[in-house]
Amino acid sequence: MEISAGIQASLAGRYASALFELAAEAGSVSAVESDLDKLAAALAESADLAGLIRNPEIARADAARAIDAVATLLGLGTLARNFLGVLAGNRRLSQLPAMIRAFNAIAAAQRGEVTADVTSAYPLSDEQIGTLQERLKAREGSNVKIRTSVDPELLGGLVVTIGSRRIDSSIRTRLNSLAQAMKG
């Protein structure tokens, strides 16, 4: 398995790579990915949980007990629970969001998949997402997973980000370009 040097160079990437290798050996990459997605959603929803992983004043044992209780509540598998225990013991829980992103990137690369972050002024229908997915697949030459978000300030159009590339066809950008052209 080839993992990009950028991911391996970071602390989060090294932990994510190790977790991915263990999950691949156990044949449970998709289960671990699902567990990490549940954990990411819980971190996004709970300010208390986000505070817990970032608080350096909490003792290792207390952090381990608290994160194990969260893992039980979320119904996480053994591998994800053990991983969280290692993070708590090594005082690396603060890096958890970056580790989740790195794990997802490794898993997606292994599947030959790229992720496109799509921002629109209004929620996209399933049909629109499907059409966009097909066009991006043709452009990228690989499967494309789409994550959508809504930003009413775009006024219309889309902003698509794939890796470090951005395709901005929003009305806001077009209006800003027109305003700059009229000034100069």
C-alpha positions as CSV (number, residue, x, y, z in Angstrom):
1,M,0.0,0.0,0.0
2,E,1.4,3.4,-1.0
3,I,0.6,6.2,1.4
4,S,1.5,9.8,0.4
5,A,4.6,11.2,2.1
6,G,2.6,14.2,3.3
7,I,0.3,12.1,5.3
8,Q,3.1,10.0,6.7
9,A,5.1,13.0,7.7
10,S,2.5,14.3,10.1
11,L,1.9,13.0,13.6
12,A,-1.8,12.5,12.8
13,G,-0.8,10.7,9.6
14,R,1.5,8.3,11.3
15,Y,-1.2,7.3,13.8
16,A,-3.8,7.0,11.0
17,S,-1.4,4.9,8.9
18,A,-0.9,2.5,11.8
19,L,-4.6,2.3,12.4
20,F,-5.2,1.7,8.7
21,E,-2.6,-1.1,8.6
22,L,-4.3,-2.8,11.6
23,A,-7.7,-2.4,10.1
24,A,-6.5,-3.8,6.7
25,E,-5.0,-6.8,8.4
26,A,-8.2,-7.4,10.3
27,G,-10.3,-6.8,7.1
28,S,-12.3,-4.1,8.9
29,V,-11.3,-0.9,7.1
30,S,-14.9,0.1,6.3
31,A,-16.0,-0.7,9.9
32,V,-13.2,1.4,11.3
33,E,-14.0,4.2,8.8
34,S,-17.7,4.1,9.9
35,D,-16.6,4.2,13.6
36,L,-14.4,7.2,12.9
37,D,-17.2,9.0,11.0
38,K,-19.5,8.5,14.1
39,L,-16.8,9.9,16.3
40,A,-16.2,12.9,14.0
41,A,-20.0,13.6,14.0
42,A,-20.0,13.4,17.8
43,L,-17.1,15.8,18.0
44,A,-18.9,18.2,15.7
45,E,-22.1,18.0,17.8
46,S,-20.7,18.1,21.3
47,A,-18.7,21.0,22.6
48,D,-18.1,19.0,25.8
49,L,-16.5,16.2,23.9
50,A,-14.4,18.6,21.8
51,G,-13.3,20.2,25.0
52,L,-12.4,16.9,26.5
53,I,-10.0,15.9,23.8
54,R,-8.3,19.4,23.9
55,N,-8.0,19.8,27.6
56,P,-4.4,19.1,28.8
57,E,-5.3,19.3,32.4
58,I,-7.3,16.0,32.4
59,A,-5.2,13.1,33.6
60,R,-4.5,10.3,31.2
61,A,-6.5,7.8,33.1
62,D,-9.5,10.1,33.4
63,A,-9.3,10.9,29.7
64,A,-9.1,7.2,28.9
65,R,-12.2,6.4,31.0
66,A,-14.1,9.3,29.5
67,I,-13.3,8.5,25.9
68,D,-14.0,4.8,26.5
69,A,-17.5,5.8,27.8
70,V,-18.0,7.8,24.7
71,A,-16.9,4.9,22.5
72,T,-19.3,2.6,24.3
73,L,-22.2,5.1,23.9
74,L,-21.4,5.4,20.2
75,G,-21.1,1.6,19.8
76,L,-17.6,1.7,18.4
77,G,-15.8,-1.5,17.5
78,T,-12.8,-3.0,19.4
79,L,-10.1,-1.6,17.1
80,A,-11.5,1.9,17.2
81,R,-11.9,1.7,21.0
82,N,-8.3,0.4,21.5
83,F,-7.0,3.2,19.2
84,L,-8.8,5.8,21.3
85,G,-7.2,4.2,24.4
86,V,-3.8,4.5,22.9
87,L,-4.4,8.1,22.0
88,A,-5.6,8.9,25.6
89,G,-2.5,7.1,27.1
90,N,-0.1,9.0,24.8
91,R,-1.9,12.3,25.3
92,R,-2.7,12.6,21.6
93,L,-6.5,13.0,21.8
94,S,-6.2,16.6,20.6
95,Q,-5.0,15.3,17.3
96,L,-8.0,13.0,16.8
97,P,-9.8,15.2,14.2
98,A,-6.7,15.3,12.0
99,M,-6.2,11.6,12.4
100,I,-9.8,10.9,11.3
101,R,-9.2,13.1,8.2
102,A,-5.9,11.3,7.5
103,F,-7.5,7.8,7.9
104,N,-10.3,8.8,5.5
105,A,-7.8,10.1,3.0
106,I,-5.8,6.8,3.2
107,A,-8.9,4.7,2.9
108,A,-10.2,6.7,-0.1
109,A,-6.8,6.5,-1.9
110,Q,-6.8,2.8,-1.3
111,R,-10.2,2.5,-3.0
112,G,-9.1,4.7,-5.8
113,E,-11.5,7.4,-4.7
114,V,-11.1,11.2,-4.4
115,T,-13.3,13.4,-2.3
116,A,-14.9,16.6,-3.6
117,D,-16.1,19.2,-1.2
118,V,-19.0,20.9,-3.0
119,T,-20.5,24.2,-1.6
120,S,-23.7,25.5,-3.1
121,A,-26.0,28.4,-2.3
122,Y,-28.9,26.0,-1.9
123,P,-29.1,22.3,-1.0
124,L,-28.5,20.0,-4.0
125,S,-31.0,17.4,-4.9
126,D,-30.0,13.7,-5.2
127,E,-30.3,14.0,-9.0
128,Q,-28.0,17.1,-9.1
129,I,-25.5,15.3,-6.9
130,G,-25.6,12.2,-9.1
131,T,-25.0,14.3,-12.3
132,L,-22.2,16.2,-10.6
133,Q,-20.6,13.0,-9.4
134,E,-20.6,11.5,-13.0
135,R,-19.1,14.7,-14.5
136,L,-16.4,14.8,-11.8
137,K,-15.7,11.1,-12.3
138,A,-15.2,11.7,-16.0
139,R,-12.9,14.7,-15.3
140,E,-10.8,13.0,-12.5
141,G,-10.7,9.5,-14.0
142,S,-11.6,7.9,-10.6
143,N,-14.5,7.5,-8.3
144,V,-15.6,10.7,-6.6
145,K,-17.1,10.9,-3.2
146,I,-19.1,14.2,-2.7
147,R,-19.4,16.1,0.6
148,T,-21.9,18.9,0.3
149,S,-22.4,22.1,2.3
150,V,-24.5,25.2,1.9
151,D,-23.3,28.8,1.9
152,P,-26.1,31.2,1.0
153,E,-23.6,34.0,0.4
154,L,-22.6,32.3,-2.9
155,L,-25.9,33.5,-4.3
156,G,-25.8,30.7,-6.9
157,G,-23.5,28.3,-8.7
158,L,-21.0,25.9,-7.0
159,V,-17.5,25.9,-5.5
160,V,-15.9,22.4,-5.9
161,T,-12.7,21.6,-4.1
162,I,-10.8,18.4,-4.9
163,G,-7.5,18.2,-3.0
164,S,-5.7,21.5,-3.7
165,R,-7.7,22.3,-6.8
166,R,-10.7,24.6,-6.7
167,I,-13.4,25.1,-9.4
168,D,-15.4,28.3,-8.5
169,S,-18.4,28.9,-10.6
170,S,-20.3,30.9,-8.0
171,I,-22.2,34.0,-8.8
172,R,-20.5,35.8,-5.9
173,T,-17.1,35.2,-7.6
174,R,-18.4,36.2,-11.0
175,L,-19.8,39.5,-9.5
176,N,-16.5,40.2,-7.7
177,S,-14.6,39.6,-10.9
178,L,-16.9,41.9,-12.8
179,A,-16.5,44.6,-10.2
180,Q,-12.7,44.3,-10.3
181,A,-12.8,44.6,-14.1
182,M,-14.9,47.7,-14.0
183,K,-12.5,49.4,-11.5
184,G,-9.4,48.8,-13.6
